[in-house]
Amino acid sequence: MKKLLSVILALGILPGLWAQQHEEAPQDTSWKKVYRETPPRINDLVHTKLDAKFDFSKSYLNGKAWITLAPHFYATDSLRLDAKGMDIHKVAIVKGASSQPLKYKYDGWQLDIDLDKSYKGGEKYTVYIEYTAKPDEVKVQGSAAITDAKGLYFINPRGEEKDKPTQIWTQGETEATSVWCPTIDKPDQKTTNEILMTVPAKYVTLSNGKLAAQKTNADGTRTDHWKMELPHAPYLFFMGVGEYSIVKDTYKGKEVNYYVEKEYAPVAKKIFGNTPEMMGFFSRILGVEYPWVKYSQIVGRDYVSGAMENTTATLHQESAQQDARELVDGNSWESTIAHELFHQWFGDLVTCESWSNLTLNESFANYSETLWDEYKYGKDAGDAQNYNDMQGYLGSQSEKKDLVRFYYNDKEAMFDAVSYNKGGRILHMLRSYVGDSAFFKSLNLYLNTNKFKSAEAHQLRLAFEEVTGKDLNWFWNQWYFGAGHPKLNIDYVYDDNAKKVQVIVQQTQAGNKVFTLPIAVDIYNGAEKVRHNVWIDNKVDTFTFSYNSRPDLVNVDGQKTLLAEKKDNKTLENFIHQYKYAGQYLDRREAVDFASKNQDNPKAQELMLLALKDKYHGLRSFAIAKLDLKNETVKKQAEPVLAEIAQKDAKSTVRASALAALSQFNNSSYKSLFTKSVNDSSYTVAGTSLDALFKLDSAAAVAEAKRLAKNPAKGKLVETMTSILVKSGDENSFDIIAKAFSDMPISQAKFNLLQPFCEFLGVVKDTKKVKEGVDEVIEFRDALAAYGLTPYVNNLLKGVVMKKNAANTSATDKSPIKEQIDYINSKIEGDKKGF
């Protein structure tokens, strides 16, 4: 699952608010003494058959379940099933064509059944359960990654919300399938399943496996029968219902389908169309062919957890649906598509046996994003993805958390930057250490040994040891069963008389832990490179290398694969040489970063200008952002280059970066460029240009914003357009602004708009519009309550109240403003607290 984590890491303020909220609350630390063992297997799931009928008026599921099980080893005469918040109508044991009632106890959470006899290990039996699931009435704690856990979601079930489709989708991870289907809701269980869904005939359905049959019913409904003939974990069960266009694709004769809302059908293959190529690529590198009968992807409204890898039926949040203009800047959802697909091997084929071992699922899915970018778009793109994910971990302040964690306050806490980002970077280091051939052969052995079963981290280690012939306990103990990362201070001492250079590496991280790090040290004379492989394993290590002439560069961590924070005390000349000759993405990025801090130096200026034309678009944008345009020399030298980039760069996002830089020049000669670029096919270029125009001519920009608002807009354009209309203070623009805010998915752009939108509500006079706007703010607040957004939004709304109170002192008719104030206060007082 690629959860909202990536968004939250981007919203810099949110982690701080979340942490603050939790720090202010009394801390329960009793969990630190609770060992989170792998769930014991008393009974094993064998097969699950569910007949589901939906009551849209009540958001209920009326279900009949036939669950076949067998005692794992020891004989047993009882069965405990997870069944959260249900009405249980009947429990029976199936005997051929008949059944007999069974005694049971139900506490609203677990169903304890007395079987008709004691069954021996491996002896199969089937229980039958009739029940009603009431997901909206179940109070299940969610997390920062999964904002609630009611399992079954009815979206606009009665059609009351204008412009929103009616849908049903499920979200089982971690243990929420048991809200809508009785089961043993643990990741170490595996079962085949079949699901029958009866729905209004206008809807299509999606579930695990293949669509085996369809039956048209006399009452205007249709029953679809889905069969999953290979075993998988219960949290991967899926049901999806709605009015979708199904865009068909194929991979080696297997169905590959994209379920999108009808307006996105024309661009569905531009969004998801790389899926078959991904399936082929991942199958080749793993040596394990895509293991399931089909692969479908579906987009669900109001799904805020990113995406979920339900076996053969991945669910994406609506951010996946991008229009043609958004896709001009590249497919922002492509890494998520790769992430969820890789889960079909790591998570679905082989599943972590406990949530403590979650990284066996998520680190691989996370790392697949690097693998895919490297394969499809080149090594720079893969290294950039890897670097960004590493920064996500380093910025998460998670140094005290082990990768495999047997102590945690709740299983949902495992979905963090350690299980995902850090785990992926550890795989990257492991790949570098053992080499590509051994790395992928080890993954092949791990998958084949444990397919259709669950696994723990040691089984991954054993696969690598079997292939490489190396004892890797040191690596696993350090990275999988330990916490933190190295912080390195690197110094260089040259002795030209002795013709030797000393490289001194000091580990400066807090505490007594010393990391063992196999790394490459590359020594450059001109373009010639000599590599030395060394081991860092002390608090301070000194390495001595001989030379005939003083090296132009000594490059520690030459492969640039180390998960670490580094203070690398090289000179500017060293970094310039590194940019030109070491050549990897991180080599060049480190050099640009260092030069950007020394832009008074002519050599640093020269490097910054060189980087503006770097071969990789991401580094071109990075260099533009790092230019010190307050430095008159830099400004003068960079201006013609920026003007050319703004008009001619092949990458729209780089053109946008250049336009943003040019907007700082306050030069009216660029007005025509900005005005022209407002109509660019790229939303990012158009939005950046509109923002630049606003700085030069605010009236012209407001007029452009009103013109552009008549047509669909997304991304940077809608963010800028809406911000400008808010700043204009024109209440007549309310409908445009409110719709733009409402239509935005949960994103950085929507968060950026919160404050100006609330300021705008402070000056809106129409009570109906104020309430409508406040409702939009509250909906956003509640969607992200678990991230600590609640107090921040409430403070913004209190600011609106203050403005209203001030306006009310001079108002002739005070009742409308008082009604607005009372309404806002009621929403603040009735907030949904983050847990």
C-alpha positions in Angstrom: 0.0 0.0 0.0 1.3 3.4 -0.9 -0.5 5.3 1.7 -1.0 9.1 2.2 2.5 9.0 3.8 4.1 10.5 0.7 1.6 13.4 0.9 2.1 13.9 4.6 5.9 14.0 4.2 5.4 16.7 1.7 3.1 18.8 3.9 5.9 19.9 6.2 3.6 21.5 8.8 1.5 18.4 9.4 4.0 16.1 11.0 4.9 18.9 13.4 1.3 19.5 14.3 0.7 15.7 14.7 3.7 15.3 16.9 2.7 18.4 19.0 -0.8 17.0 19.5 0.6 13.7 20.7 3.2 15.3 22.9 0.6 17.4 24.7 -1.5 14.4 25.5 -0.6 12.0 28.3 1.6 9.2 26.9 0.6 5.6 27.5 3.8 3.6 27.4 2.5 0.3 28.6 2.8 -1.0 25.0 6.6 -1.0 25.4 6.2 -4.2 27.4 3.9 -6.0 25.0 5.7 -8.3 22.6 3.9 -8.5 19.3 4.1 -12.1 18.4 3.1 -13.7 15.2 -0.6 -14.5 15.5 -1.0 -18.2 16.6 -2.7 -20.4 14.0 -5.2 -22.7 15.7 -7.5 -23.0 12.7 -6.4 -22.3 9.2 -8.6 -20.7 6.6 -9.0 -22.8 3.5 -11.8 -21.2 1.4 -14.2 -18.4 1.9 -17.4 -18.0 -0.1 -19.4 -14.8 0.4 -22.9 -13.9 -1.0 -23.2 -10.1 -0.5 -26.3 -8.0 -1.0 -26.1 -4.2 -0.4 -28.6 -2.0 1.3 -27.7 1.4 -0.2 -30.4 3.2 1.9 -28.8 2.1 5.2 -25.2 1.4 4.0 -25.5 -2.2 5.2 -24.3 -5.4 3.7 -26.5 -8.4 4.2 -24.2 -11.4 3.9 -24.1 -15.2 3.8 -20.7 -16.7 4.3 -19.5 -20.2 3.9 -16.0 -20.5 5.6 -14.0 -23.7 5.2 -11.2 -24.2 7.7 -9.0 -26.9 9.2 -7.2 -27.1 12.5 -3.5 -26.1 11.9 -2.0 -29.0 13.8 -3.7 -29.7 17.2 -7.2 -31.0 17.4 -9.8 -28.4 18.3 -13.6 -28.2 19.0 -13.9 -24.4 18.8 -13.4 -21.6 16.3 -12.8 -17.9 16.9 -13.6 -15.5 14.0 -13.1 -11.8 13.8 -16.4 -10.2 13.0 -16.6 -6.5 13.9 -19.8 -4.7 14.6 -22.2 -7.1 12.9 -25.6 -8.4 13.6 -25.2 -12.2 13.6 -28.4 -14.0 12.5 -27.3 -17.6 12.1 -24.3 -19.8 12.7 -24.3 -23.5 11.5 -22.0 -26.3 10.5 -22.5 -27.5 6.9 -23.1 -31.2 6.5 -23.4 -32.0 2.8 -26.6 -30.5 1.6 -27.9 -29.7 5.1 -26.6 -27.8 8.1 -27.1 -27.8 11.8 -27.1 -24.8 14.2 -24.0 -24.2 16.4 -23.8 -22.5 19.7 -21.8 -19.3 19.7 -20.9 -16.2 21.7 -20.5 -12.8 20.2 -19.2 -9.7 21.8 -19.6 -7.4 18.8 -15.9 -7.9 18.0 -15.2 -11.7 17.9 -17.4 -14.6 17.2 -16.6 -17.7 19.4 -18.2 -20.8 18.0 -18.6 -24.3 19.6 -18.1 -26.8 16.8 -20.1 -29.9 16.5 -17.1 -32.1 17.4 -13.4 -32.1 17.8 -11.6 -31.8 14.5 -8.1 -33.3 13.9 -5.3 -31.3 12.5 -5.9 -30.8 8.7 -9.5 -32.1 8.9 -11.6 -29.7 6.9 -15.0 -28.4 8.0 -17.3 -25.6 6.8 -19.3 -23.1 8.9 -22.2 -21.0 7.6 -22.9 -17.6 8.9 -25.8 -15.2 8.1 -25.2 -11.6 9.2 -25.6 -7.9 8.6 -22.5 -5.7 8.4 -22.9 -2.1 9.5 -19.6 -0.4 8.7 -20.7 3.2 9.3 -21.7 2.2 12.9 -18.4 0.5 13.7 -15.9 2.5 15.7 -12.5 1.2 14.7 -9.3 3.2 15.3 -7.4 4.2 12.3 -3.9 5.7 12.0 -1.9 8.4 10.3 -1.6 6.1 7.3 -5.1 4.6 7.3 -7.5 7.4 8.6 -10.2 5.0 9.7 -10.7 1.3 9.5 -14.3 0.5 8.8 -13.5 -1.8 6.0 -16.5 -1.3 3.7 -17.2 2.2 2.3 -20.5 3.4 0.7 -19.8 6.5 -1.3 -22.8 8.7 -1.8 -25.1 5.7 -1.5 -28.4 7.5 -1.7 -27.2 9.9 -4.5 -27.6 12.9 -2.3 -24.3 14.6 -3.2 -24.4 16.4 -6.5 -21.6 15.6 -9.0 -20.4 12.7 -6.9 -20.9 9.1 -8.2 -22.3 6.3 -6.1 -19.6 3.7 -5.3 -18.7 0.9 -2.9 -15.2 -0.1 -2.2 -13.4 -2.0 0.6 -10.1 -1.4 2.4 -8.9 -4.5 4.3 -5.5 -3.6 5.6 -4.7 -4.0 8.4 -7.6 -6.0 9.9 -10.7 -4.4 8.6 -12.0 -7.1 6.2 -13.7 -8.6 9.3 -16.0 -5.6 9.4 -17.8 -6.9 6.3 -16.8 -10.6 6.2 -16.3 -12.9 9.2 -12.8 -14.3 9.0 -9.5 -14.9 10.8 -8.2 -11.4 10.1 -4.5 -12.0 10.4 -1.7 -11.6 7.8 -0.4 -15.1 8.3 -3.6 -16.7 7.1 -4.1 -17.6 3.4 -7.3 -18.7 1.7 -8.9 -19.0 -1.7 -12.2 -17.1 -2.0 -15.2 -16.4 -4.1 -17.5 -13.4 -3.8 -21.0 -13.0 -5.2 -22.2 -9.4 -5.4 -25.8 -8.4 -6.1 -25.9 -4.8 -7.4 -28.2 -2.6 -9.5 -27.7 -3.6 -13.1 -26.2 -0.2 -14.1 -23.2 -0.8 -11.9 -20.1 -2.8 -12.7 -18.2 -4.8 -10.1 -14.6 -5.8 -9.3 -13.2 -8.4 -7.0 -10.3 -10.8 -6.6 -9.6 -13.4 -9.4 -11.8 -13.8 -12.4 -15.4 -13.0 -13.1 -16.8 -16.5 -13.3 -20.5 -15.8 -14.0 -23.1 -13.1 -14.2 -26.9 -13.5 -13.6 -29.5 -10.9 -14.4 -32.3 -10.8 -11.8 -35.9 -9.9 -12.3 -35.8 -7.0 -9.8 -33.4 -4.9 -11.9 -30.3 -6.2 -10.2 -27.4 -8.4 -11.4 -25.3 -10.9 -9.5 -21.7 -11.1 -10.3 -19.7 -14.2 -9.2 -15.9 -13.7 -8.7 -13.6 -16.6 -8.1 -10.0 -16.4 -6.6 -8.5 -19.8 -7.0 -5.1 -19.1 -5.5 -4.7 -18.4 -1.7 -4.0 -15.0 -0.3 -4.4 -13.1 3.0 -7.9 -11.9 4.1 -6.8 -8.3 4.3 -6.4 -8.5 0.5 -10.1 -9.4 -0.2 -11.7 -6.7 -2.3 -15.1 -5.5 -3.5 -15.6 -2.6 -5.8 -19.0 -1.3 -7.2 -19.9 1.7 -9.3 -20.5 3.2 -12.7 -17.1 2.9 -14.4 -15.7 2.7 -17.8 -13.6 -0.4 -18.1 -10.6 0.2 -20.4 -9.2 -3.1 -21.4 -5.5 -3.9 -21.8 -3.6 -7.2 -21.8 -0.4 -8.9 -20.6 0.7 -12.2 -22.1 -3.0 -13.1 -22.6 -4.1 -12.1 -19.1 -6.7 -9.4 -18.6 -5.4 -6.0 -17.6 -8.2 -3.6 -16.9 -8.5 0.0 -15.8 -11.7 1.0 -14.0 -12.1 4.8 -14.3 -14.9 7.3 -14.2 -16.3 7.8 -17.7 -14.7 11.2 -18.3 -11.2 9.7 -17.8 -11.7 6.8 -20.2 -10.0 8.6 -23.1 -6.8 9.1 -21.0 -6.9 5.9 -19.0 -4.1 4.3 -21.0 -2.0 7.4 -20.6 -2.4 7.0 -16.8 -2.2 3.2 -16.4 -0.9 2.1 -19.8 2.6 1.3 -18.7 1.2 -1.5 -16.5 1.8 -4.4 -19.0 5.4 -3.2 -19.5 5.8 -3.0 -15.7 4.4 -6.5 -15.3 7.0 -7.8 -17.9 9.9 -5.9 -16.3 9.2 -7.1 -12.8 8.6 -10.6 -14.0 12.0 -10.6 -15.7 14.1 -9.2 -13.0 12.5 -11.5 -10.3 12.5 -14.6 -12.5 8.9 -15.1 -11.2 6.2 -14.6 -13.8 3.2 -12.4 -12.6 1.5 -15.0 -10.5 -2.2 -14.1 -10.7 -5.0 -14.7 -13.3 -5.6 -11.0 -14.1 -4.7 -7.5 -12.9 -7.2 -4.7 -12.6 -6.9 -1.2 -11.2 -9.9 0.8 -10.0 -10.2 4.4 -8.8 -12.4 5.1 -5.7 -13.8 8.4 -4.5 -13.0 9.6 -1.0 -10.2 7.1 -0.7 -7.5 8.9 1.2 -5.0 6.2 1.8 -3.1 6.5 -1.5 -3.6 3.0 -3.0 -4.1 -0.6 -1.9 -2.7 -3.8 -3.5 -5.7 -6.0 -3.2 -4.8 -9.2 -5.0 -5.5 -8.8 -8.8 -7.6 -5.7 -8.0 -5.7 -2.6 -6.8 -7.6 0.4 -5.5 -6.4 3.9 -6.2 -7.5 7.2 -4.7 -9.0 9.7 -7.2 -5.7 11.6 -7.5 -4.8 8.9 -10.0 -7.3 10.3 -12.4 -5.4 13.0 -14.3 -6.6 14.8 -17.4 -4.5 15.2 -20.6 -3.1 18.6 -19.5 -1.9 17.2 -16.1 -0.2 14.4 -18.0 1.8 16.9 -20.0 4.0 17.3 -16.9 4.4 13.6 -16.5 2.3 11.0 -14.8 2.4 11.9 -11.1 0.8 8.6 -10.2 3.2 6.3 -12.0 5.4 5.5 -9.1 2.2 4.5 -7.1 1.2 2.2 -10.0 4.6 0.5 -9.9 4.4 0.3 -6.1 1.1 -1.5 -6.0 2.0 -3.8 -8.8 5.2 -4.9 -7.1 3.1 -5.8 -4.1 1.5 -8.5 -6.1 4.7 -10.4 -5.5 5.9 -8.8 -2.2 2.8 -8.7 0.1 0.3 -10.8 -1.9 2.3 -13.8 -3.2 4.5 -13.8 -0.1 3.0 -11.9 2.9 4.6 -10.6 6.1 3.6 -13.1 8.8 3.0 -10.3 11.3 2.7 -6.5 11.2 6.1 -6.4 13.0 7.5 -7.7 9.7 5.5 -5.2 7.5 8.7 -4.0 5.8 8.8 -7.3 3.9 5.8 -5.9 2.1 6.4 -2.2 2.0 10.1 -1.8 1.6 10.0 -3.9 -1.7 7.0 -1.9 -3.0 8.8 1.3 -2.1 12.0 0.2 -3.8 10.1 -0.9 -6.9 9.6 2.8 -7.7 13.4 3.2 -7.9 13.7 0.1 -10.0 11.0 1.2 -12.4 12.3 4.7 -12.9 15.9 3.4 -13.4 14.7 1.0 -16.0 12.2 3.2 -17.8 13.7 6.7 -17.5 17.4 6.1 -16.8 19.7 5.8 -13.9 19.5 9.5 -13.0 15.7 9.1 -12.6 16.1 6.0 -10.4 18.8 7.7 -8.3 16.6 10.8 -7.9 13.7 8.6 -6.7 16.0 6.8 -4.3 17.4 10.1 -2.9 13.9 11.6 -2.4 12.7 8.5 -0.5 15.8 8.7 1.6 15.1 12.3 2.5 11.6 11.2 3.4 13.0 8.9 6.0 15.7 11.3 7.3 13.1 14.0 7.7 10.7 11.8 9.7 12.7 11.8 12.9 12.4 8.0 13.2 15.9 7.2 14.4 14.8 5.3 17.4 12.6 2.8 15.5 13.7 -0.6 14.4 12.8 -1.7 10.9 11.4 -5.0 12.2 9.5 -3.9 15.4 8.2 -6.4 17.9 7.0 -3.6 20.2 4.6 -0.9 19.0 1.6 0.9 20.4 -0.7 -0.2 17.6 -0.2 -2.2 14.4 -1.2 0.9 12.4 2.0 2.6 13.7 4.1 0.3 11.5 3.0 2.2 8.4 5.7 4.8 8.5 8.8 6.1 6.9 10.9 3.4 8.5 8.9 0.4 7.1 8.6 2.1 3.7 11.4 4.6 2.9 14.2 3.3 5.2 13.4 -0.3 4.2 13.7 0.6 0.6 17.1 2.3 1.1 18.3 -0.8 3.0 17.4 -2.9 0.0 19.3 -0.5 -2.2 22.4 -0.9 -0.1 22.0 -4.7 0.0 21.8 -4.7 -3.8 25.0 -2.6 -4.0 26.8 -4.9 -1.6 25.9 -8.3 -3.1 25.6 -7.1 -6.8 22.7 -7.1 -9.1 22.9 -10.8 -10.1 22.9 -12.1 -6.6 20.3 -9.6 -5.4 17.7 -10.6 -7.9 18.5 -14.3 -7.7 18.0 -14.1 -3.9 14.7 -12.4 -4.4 13.7 -15.2 -6.8 14.7 -17.8 -4.2 12.7 -16.0 -1.4 9.6 -15.8 -3.6 9.7 -19.4 -4.8 10.4 -20.8 -1.3 7.6 -18.8 0.4 5.0 -18.4 -2.4 1.4 -18.5 -1.2 2.7 -18.4 2.4 3.8 -15.8 4.9 7.3 -15.0 5.9 9.5 -13.1 8.4 12.7 -11.1 7.9 14.9 -14.1 8.7 13.6 -16.0 5.7 14.7 -13.1 3.4 18.1 -13.3 5.1 18.3 -17.1 4.5 17.6 -16.7 0.8 20.4 -14.1 0.5 22.8 -16.3 2.4 21.9 -19.4 0.3 22.6 -17.5 -2.9 25.7 -15.4 -1.9 27.3 -17.9 0.4 27.9 -15.1 2.9 26.8 -14.8 6.5 24.6 -11.8 6.6 23.5 -11.7 10.2 25.6 -8.6 10.7 23.6 -6.8 8.0 20.2 -8.0 9.3 21.1 -7.3 13.0 22.3 -3.8 12.1 19.6 -2.7 9.7 16.5 -5.0 10.2 16.7 -5.5 13.9 18.3 -2.2 14.8 17.5 1.5 14.7 19.0 4.7 13.4 21.5 5.4 10.7 25.1 6.6 10.5 26.0 10.3 10.6 29.5 10.7 9.0 32.0 13.5 9.1 34.6 13.0 6.3 38.0 14.7 6.3 40.9 14.6 3.9 44.6 15.1 4.7 47.0 15.3 1.8 50.8 14.7 2.2 52.4 15.6 -1.2 55.9 14.7 0.2 54.8 11.2 1.1 52.4 11.2 -1.8 49.6 9.8 0.4 46.1 11.0 1.3 44.4 10.1 4.5 40.6 9.8 4.5 39.2 10.1 8.0 35.7 9.0 8.6 34.1 9.7 11.9 30.7 8.4 13.0 29.0 11.2 14.9 25.5 9.8 15.5 24.3 9.9 19.2 24.8 6.9 21.4 27.2 4.0 21.3 26.1 2.3 18.2 28.8 2.0 15.5 27.7 1.0 12.0 29.5 -1.5 9.8 29.6 0.0 6.3 31.2 -1.5 3.2 31.8 1.4 0.8 33.7 2.3 -2.3 36.3 5.1 -2.2 37.0 6.4 -5.7 40.2 8.4 -6.4 40.2 10.6 -9.5 43.1 12.1 -11.5 41.3 13.8 -14.4 38.8 11.4 -15.8 40.7 8.3 -14.6 39.2 6.6 -11.6 40.7 4.0 -9.2 38.2 2.3 -6.9 39.1 1.0 -3.4 36.5 -1.1 -1.5 36.9 -0.5 2.3 34.9 -1.2 5.5 33.9 1.4 8.0 33.4 -0.3 11.3 34.8 2.0 14.0 33.8 5.3 15.5 36.8 6.8 13.7 38.4 5.1 10.7 41.4 6.3 8.8 42.2 5.0 5.3 45.5 5.8 3.6 45.9 5.8 -0.2 49.1 6.4 -2.2 49.3 8.6 -5.3 51.8 9.8 -7.9 50.2 13.2 -8.3 47.7 14.8 -5.9 44.2 13.5 -6.8 41.6 15.9 -8.2 39.0 14.2 -6.1 38.6 11.5 -3.4 35.0 10.4 -3.6 33.8 8.5 -0.5 30.7 6.3 -1.1 31.5 6.3 -4.8 28.5 4.2 -5.6 26.3 6.8 -3.7 24.2 4.0 -2.2 24.8 4.7 1.5 21.9 5.5 3.8 23.6 8.2 5.9 23.8 11.8 6.7 27.2 13.1 5.5 29.3 16.1 6.2 31.8 15.8 3.4 34.6 18.3 3.9 35.7 18.6 0.3 36.8 21.8 -1.4 34.8 23.6 -4.1 37.4 22.4 -6.7 36.8 18.8 -5.5 33.1 19.2 -6.0 33.4 20.8 -9.4 35.5 17.8 -10.4 32.9 15.5 -8.9 30.2 17.1 -11.0 32.2 16.8 -14.2 33.7 13.4 -13.8 32.1 11.3 -11.1 28.8 11.9 -12.9 26.1 10.0 -11.0 23.0 11.9 -10.0 24.0 12.3 -6.4 27.6 13.3 -7.3 26.2 16.1 -9.4 23.5 17.1 -6.9 25.9 17.3 -4.0 28.2 19.5 -6.1 25.4 21.8 -7.1 24.3 22.0 -3.5 27.8 22.9 -2.3 28.3 25.5 -5.1 24.9 27.1 -4.3 26.2 28.0 -0.8 29.3 29.7 -2.3 27.9 31.8 -5.1 30.2 34.7 -4.4 32.9 32.5 -5.9 33.3 32.8 -9.7 34.0 29.0 -9.9 30.8 28.2 -8.1 28.9 30.6 -10.3 30.3 28.8 -13.3 29.2 25.4 -12.0 25.7 26.8 -11.3 25.4 28.0 -14.8 26.7 24.6 -16.1 24.1 22.8 -14.0 21.2 24.8 -15.6 21.9 22.7 -18.7 22.3 19.4 -16.8 21.3 16.3 -18.8 18.6 15.4 -16.2 15.6 17.6 -15.9 15.3 17.2 -12.1 18.8 18.6 -11.6 18.1 21.5 -14.0 15.1 22.4 -11.9 17.2 22.0 -8.7 19.9 24.3 -10.0 17.3 26.9 -10.9 15.8 26.8 -7.5 19.3 27.2 -5.9 20.3 30.3 -7.8 21.0 33.3 -5.6 19.2 35.9 -7.6 20.0 38.6 -5.0 23.6 38.2 -6.1 23.9 40.7 -9.0 26.6 38.8 -10.8 24.6 35.5 -10.7 21.5 37.3 -11.7 23.1 38.9 -14.7 24.8 35.7 -15.9 21.7 33.5 -15.3 19.1 35.8 -16.9 19.6 34.9 -20.6 20.0 31.2 -19.8 16.7 31.3 -17.7 14.9 33.2 -20.5 16.0 30.5 -23.0 15.0 27.6 -20.7 11.6 29.2 -20.0 10.8 29.1 -23.7 12.7 26.1 -25.1 13.4 23.4 -22.5 11.9 20.1 -23.5 10.6 19.5 -20.0 7.5 21.5 -19.0 8.4 21.4 -15.3 11.8 22.9 -16.0 10.2 25.7 -18.1 8.0 26.4 -15.1 11.0 26.6 -12.8 12.7 29.1 -15.1 9.5 31.2 -15.3 9.3 31.2 -11.5 12.9 32.4 -11.4 12.2 35.1 -14.0 9.3 36.4 -12.0 11.9 37.5 -9.3 13.5 39.9 -11.8 10.5 42.3 -11.7 11.1 43.0 -15.4 8.1 44.2 -17.4 9.7 43.0 -20.6 8.7 39.5 -19.5 5.0 40.4 -19.3 4.3 39.1 -22.8 6.1 35.8 -22.1 4.1 35.4 -18.9 0.8 36.3 -20.6 1.5 33.9 -23.5 2.6 31.1 -21.1 -0.6 31.3 -19.1 -2.2 29.4 -22.0 0.5 26.7 -22.1 -0.8 23.1 -22.3 1.0 22.4 -19.1 -0.9 23.3 -15.9 2.4 23.8 -14.1 3.7 26.2 -16.7 0.3 28.0 -16.9 0.0 28.3 -13.2 3.5 29.5 -12.7 3.1 32.1 -15.4 -0.1 33.4 -13.9 1.6 33.8 -10.6 4.5 35.6 -12.3 2.0 37.9 -14.1 0.3 38.7 -10.8 3.6 40.1 -9.5 4.0 42.4 -12.5 0.3 43.3 -13.1 -2.2 42.1 -10.6 -5.2 43.5 -12.4 -4.2 41.7 -15.6 -3.7 38.5 -13.6 -7.1 38.7 -11.9 -8.7 39.2 -15.3 -6.8 36.1 -16.7 -7.8 34.1 -13.6 -11.5 34.9 -14.2 -11.2 33.9 -17.8 -9.3 30.7 -17.1 -11.8 29.8 -14.4 -14.5 29.2 -17.1 -12.6 26.1 -18.2 -11.5 23.0 -16.3 -8.2 23.5 -14.5 -6.1 21.4 -12.1 -2.7 21.3 -10.5 -0.6 24.4 -10.2 -3.0 26.4 -12.4 -6.1 25.9 -10.2 -4.0 26.6 -7.1 -2.6 29.9 -8.5 -5.9 30.9 -10.1 -7.8 30.3 -6.9 -5.2 32.1 -4.7 -5.3 35.2 -7.0 -9.1 35.3 -6.9 -9.0 35.0 -3.1 -6.5 37.9 -2.9 -8.8 40.0 -5.1 -11.4 39.8 -2.4 -14.2 39.7 -5.0 -17.2 37.9 -3.4 -18.6 37.3 -6.8 -15.8 34.8 -7.3 -17.0 32.6 -4.4 -18.6 29.9 -6.5 -15.4 29.5 -8.6 -13.2 29.5 -5.5 -15.3 27.1 -3.5 -15.7 24.7 -6.4 -11.9 24.7 -7.1 -11.3 24.0 -3.4 -13.9 21.2 -3.3 -12.6 19.5 -6.4 -9.0 19.4 -5.3 -7.9 16.0 -4.0 -6.0 15.9 -0.7 -2.7 17.5 -1.7 -0.1 20.1 -1.0 -2.1 22.5 -3.2 -5.2 22.1 -1.2 -3.3 22.6 2.1 -1.7 25.7 0.6 -5.1 27.1 -0.2 -6.6 26.5 3.3 -5.4 29.8 4.9 -6.3 32.2 2.0 -9.6 30.4 1.6 -10.4 30.9 5.3 -9.3 34.6 5.0 -11.7 34.9 2.1 -14.6 33.4 4.1 -13.9 36.2 6.6 -15.1 38.8 4.1 -17.9 36.9 2.4 -21.2 38.3 3.5 -23.7 35.8 2.1 -24.6 33.4 4.9 -25.3 30.5 2.6 -22.0 30.8 1.0 -20.1 31.1 4.3 -21.7 27.9 5.5 -20.9 26.2 2.2 -17.3 27.3 2.4 -17.0 26.3 6.1 -18.4 22.8 5.3 -15.6 22.4 2.6 -13.0 23.3 5.2 -14.4 21.0 7.8 -14.5 18.1 5.3 -10.8 18.6 4.5 -10.1 18.9 8.2 -11.8 15.7 9.1 -10.3 13.7 6.3 -6.9 14.5 7.8 -7.8 14.5 11.5 -5.3 11.7 12.3 -2.4 13.9 11.1 -3.1 16.6 13.7 -4.6 19.0 11.2 -7.7 19.6 13.5 -6.2 22.3 15.8 -4.6 24.1 12.9 -7.8 24.3 10.9 -9.8 25.2 14.0 -7.5 28.2 14.6 -8.0 29.3 11.0 -11.8 29.1 11.6 -11.4 31.1 14.8 -9.7 33.8 12.8 -12.8 33.9 10.5 -15.0 34.3 13.7 -12.8 37.2 14.8 -13.3 38.9 11.5 -17.1 38.3 11.7 -17.2 39.7 15.2 -15.4 42.8 14.1 -17.8 43.2 11.2 -20.8 42.7 13.5 -19.9 45.7 15.6 -20.8 48.1 12.8 -23.5 46.0 11.1 -27.1 47.4 11.1 -28.6 43.9 10.9 -26.6 41.7 13.2 -28.5 38.5 12.8 -26.9 37.2 9.5 -23.4 37.6 10.9 -24.4 36.1 14.2 -25.9 33.1 12.4 -22.5 32.7 10.5 -20.5 32.9 13.8 -22.8 30.4 15.5 -22.4 28.0 12.6 -18.7 28.2 12.6 -18.4 27.8 16.3 -20.6 24.7 16.2 -18.3 23.2 13.6 -15.2 24.0 15.7 -16.8 22.5 18.9 -18.1 19.4 17.1 -14.7 18.6 15.6 -13.5 15.0 15.1 -10.4 14.6 17.3 -7.3 12.9 15.9 -6.6 9.8 18.0 
